[in-house]
């Protein structure tokens, strides 16, 4: 049924901007990361919402792959939400993404049990389960990323996707 849902926001992928973003990274991407990025960019440009699982060992670079998907959503004018199961992990992702996006003038919000901001104020929001207790009816939500997806229930994951226009979904696991 997920693939039956049509999205009104198939993302346009600007290869030059993606390559510029990648060239700013302080390391080279692996062959597996490049393949995952290629697959994700193909999914994001399709008329159906992406529903992709990104699997890799801890430290294998899943977050940077997710960051490129977030960048595409941003370039297309859409908001991204990145949910992690713990405050520690949410803070780690926030710091990593902030280091990648702040030089580009893209600010990121953090929402946890201790850090409560308005979701609408940010193009990129990183958070914990606290995101589920917010009004997420955001017509501008284009991408949802869930790290350690096995730590969230089906209904919790579905709560983020229950939008007027289904966003793209990237789930990550080790």
C-alpha positions as CSV (number, residue, x, y, z in Angstrom):
1,X,0.0,0.0,0.0
2,X,3.0,2.3,0.6
3,X,3.8,2.3,-3.1
4,X,0.2,3.0,-4.0
5,X,0.4,6.3,-2.3
6,X,1.4,9.1,-4.7
7,X,3.5,12.0,-3.6
8,X,3.2,15.4,-5.0
9,X,6.9,16.0,-4.3
10,X,9.2,13.8,-6.3
11,X,12.5,15.6,-5.6
12,X,14.6,17.0,-8.4
13,X,18.1,15.9,-7.9
14,X,20.8,18.4,-8.9
15,X,23.8,16.2,-9.5
16,X,26.2,19.2,-9.4
17,X,25.0,20.3,-6.0
18,X,25.2,16.8,-4.6
19,X,28.8,16.4,-5.9
20,X,29.7,19.8,-4.4
21,X,28.3,18.7,-1.0
22,X,30.2,15.4,-1.2
23,X,33.4,17.2,-2.1
24,X,33.2,19.3,1.1
25,X,33.2,16.1,3.2
26,X,36.5,15.6,5.2
27,X,36.7,12.0,3.9
28,X,36.1,10.0,0.8
29,X,32.9,8.0,0.5
30,X,33.1,4.2,0.2
31,X,31.8,2.3,-2.8
32,X,28.9,1.0,-0.6
33,X,28.0,4.5,0.5
34,X,28.1,5.8,-3.1
35,X,25.8,2.9,-4.2
36,X,23.4,3.6,-1.3
37,X,23.3,7.3,-2.3
38,X,22.6,6.4,-5.9
39,X,19.7,4.2,-4.9
40,X,18.3,6.7,-2.5
41,X,18.5,9.6,-5.0
42,X,16.7,7.4,-7.6
43,X,14.0,6.7,-5.0
44,X,13.7,10.4,-4.0
45,X,13.1,11.4,-7.6
46,X,10.3,8.8,-8.1
47,X,6.6,9.7,-7.9
48,X,6.0,7.3,-5.0
49,X,7.3,7.9,-1.5
50,X,10.6,6.2,-0.8
51,X,10.6,3.4,1.8
52,X,14.2,2.3,2.1
53,X,16.2,0.5,4.8
54,X,19.8,1.5,5.1
55,X,21.8,-1.2,7.0
56,X,25.4,-0.9,8.0
57,X,27.7,-1.5,11.0
58,X,28.0,1.1,13.6
59,X,30.4,3.7,12.3
60,X,30.0,2.7,8.6
61,X,28.7,6.1,7.5
62,X,24.9,5.7,7.5
63,X,24.5,9.3,8.8
64,X,26.4,10.9,6.0
65,X,24.3,9.0,3.5
66,X,21.2,10.2,5.3
67,X,22.6,13.8,5.2
68,X,22.8,13.7,1.4
69,X,19.1,12.7,1.3
70,X,18.4,15.6,3.7
71,X,20.3,18.0,1.5
72,X,18.2,17.0,-1.5
73,X,15.0,17.5,0.5
74,X,16.3,21.0,1.5
75,X,17.2,21.9,-2.0
76,X,13.6,21.0,-3.0
77,X,12.2,23.3,-0.3
78,X,11.1,20.5,2.1
79,X,11.6,19.8,5.8
80,X,13.3,16.7,7.1
81,X,12.9,15.0,10.4
82,X,15.6,12.7,11.8
83,X,14.4,10.6,14.8
84,X,16.7,8.7,17.1
85,X,15.8,6.5,20.1
86,X,17.9,8.2,22.8
87,X,18.9,11.8,23.6
88,X,22.6,10.8,23.4
89,X,22.2,9.5,19.9
90,X,19.9,12.4,18.9
91,X,22.6,14.8,20.1
92,X,25.3,12.9,18.2
93,X,23.3,13.1,15.0
94,X,22.5,16.8,15.7
95,X,26.2,17.6,16.1
96,X,27.2,15.6,13.0
97,X,24.5,17.2,10.8
98,X,25.1,20.6,12.2
99,X,28.8,20.4,11.2
100,X,27.8,19.5,7.7
101,X,25.0,22.0,7.2
102,X,26.0,25.0,9.3
103,X,28.7,26.1,6.8
104,X,26.0,26.1,4.1
105,X,23.8,28.4,6.3
106,X,21.3,25.7,7.0
107,X,20.3,25.6,10.7
108,X,19.0,22.5,12.5
109,X,16.6,22.1,15.4
110,X,16.9,19.6,18.2
111,X,13.8,18.3,20.0
112,X,14.2,15.9,22.9
113,X,12.5,15.6,26.3
114,X,14.8,18.4,27.6
115,X,15.0,20.6,24.4
116,X,11.6,21.7,23.2
117,X,11.5,23.9,20.1
118,X,8.8,24.4,17.5
119,X,9.2,22.0,14.6
120,X,7.9,24.6,12.1
121,X,10.9,26.9,12.7
122,X,13.4,24.5,11.2
123,X,14.1,22.9,7.8
124,X,15.9,20.0,9.5
125,X,14.8,18.7,12.9
126,X,16.6,16.0,14.9
127,X,14.9,14.5,17.8
128,X,13.8,11.6,20.0
129,X,10.4,10.1,20.8
130,X,9.5,13.7,21.8
131,X,8.8,14.3,18.1
132,X,5.9,11.9,18.4
133,X,4.2,14.2,20.9
134,X,4.2,17.2,18.6
135,X,1.7,18.3,16.1
136,X,3.4,17.0,13.0
137,X,0.8,17.9,10.4
138,X,3.4,19.7,8.3
139,X,2.6,20.1,4.6
140,X,6.2,20.8,4.1
141,X,7.5,17.5,5.5
142,X,9.3,15.7,2.7
143,X,11.6,13.3,4.4
144,X,11.6,11.2,7.5
145,X,14.7,9.4,8.7
146,X,14.5,6.9,11.6
147,X,17.7,5.6,13.1
148,X,17.7,2.3,14.9
149,X,14.2,1.8,13.5
150,X,13.8,-1.5,15.5
151,X,13.6,0.6,18.7
152,X,10.4,2.2,17.6
153,X,7.0,0.5,17.2
154,X,5.1,0.3,14.0
155,X,2.6,2.8,15.2
156,X,5.3,5.2,16.3
157,X,6.9,5.1,12.9
158,X,3.5,5.5,11.2
159,X,2.8,8.6,13.3
160,X,5.6,10.5,11.5
161,X,4.3,9.4,8.1
162,X,0.7,10.3,8.7
163,X,0.8,13.5,6.7
164,X,-1.5,15.0,4.1
165,X,1.2,14.0,1.5
166,X,3.2,11.0,2.5
167,X,6.9,11.9,3.0
168,X,9.8,9.8,1.8
169,X,11.1,7.4,4.5
170,X,14.6,6.2,5.2
171,X,15.1,3.8,8.1
172,X,18.5,2.9,9.3
173,X,19.8,0.0,11.4
174,X,23.0,-1.7,12.3
